């Protein structure tokens, strides 16, 4: 199935989604800082996303995802998290797993991703991989009680007590 948006647009939408969970409002400067891009590049991308009706920008220059933009961002973010968690559960180092997931997430068809989710759901680690209660790459939007660390799933309390 052909998609009408490109990898760059998807990355921007995913970044806006992530930042909207971390910040009270999202601005171009926040996106530039998070992605390591220069503000003029982000401004051009925001103009393109606005023209495609994937974002809105109010008079205070705050950026919001439209319903269509949110749908794409959630799709990409779900893929990123699931693929990252699955690769980490297989023993791939976190940094490599998240980088690989970032590349893979854009190229999968809806059908293929659905089959991957179905396959993972039958895995011995399915509950942990599919859980919304796990943290990948230090992102903690859900105040997770479990984390994937060195390819294994740990309770946060175990890791905290091991530090002391």
SULDAFEN-V366702 format. One record per backbone hydrogen bond with DSSP energy under -0.5 kcal/mol. CO is the residue of the C=O (numbers start at 1). NH is the residue of the N-H. If there is no record, write none. Layout:
co	nh
CO	NH
CO	NH
This chain:
co	nh
6	10
7	11
8	12
9	13
10	14
11	15
12	16
13	17
14	18
15	19
16	20
17	21
18	21
18	22
19	22
19	23
26	63
27	31
28	32
29	33
30	34
31	35
32	36
32	37
38	41
38	42
39	43
40	44
41	45
42	46
43	47
44	48
45	49
46	50
47	51
48	52
49	54
49	55
50	53
54	66
56	64
58	61
62	58
64	56
66	70
67	71
68	72
69	73
70	74
71	75
72	76
73	77
74	78
75	79
76	80
77	81
78	82
79	83
80	84
81	85
82	86
83	87
84	88
85	89
86	90
87	92
88	91
93	97
94	98
95	99
96	100
97	101
98	102
99	103
100	104
101	105
103	106
103	107
104	107
104	108
109	113
110	114
111	115
112	116
113	117
114	118
115	119
116	120
117	121
118	122
119	122
120	123
123	126
125	129
126	130
127	131
133	145
133	146
135	148
136	139
139	136
145	156
146	135
147	149
147	154
149	152
152	149
154	147
155	159
156	160
157	161
158	162
159	163
160	164
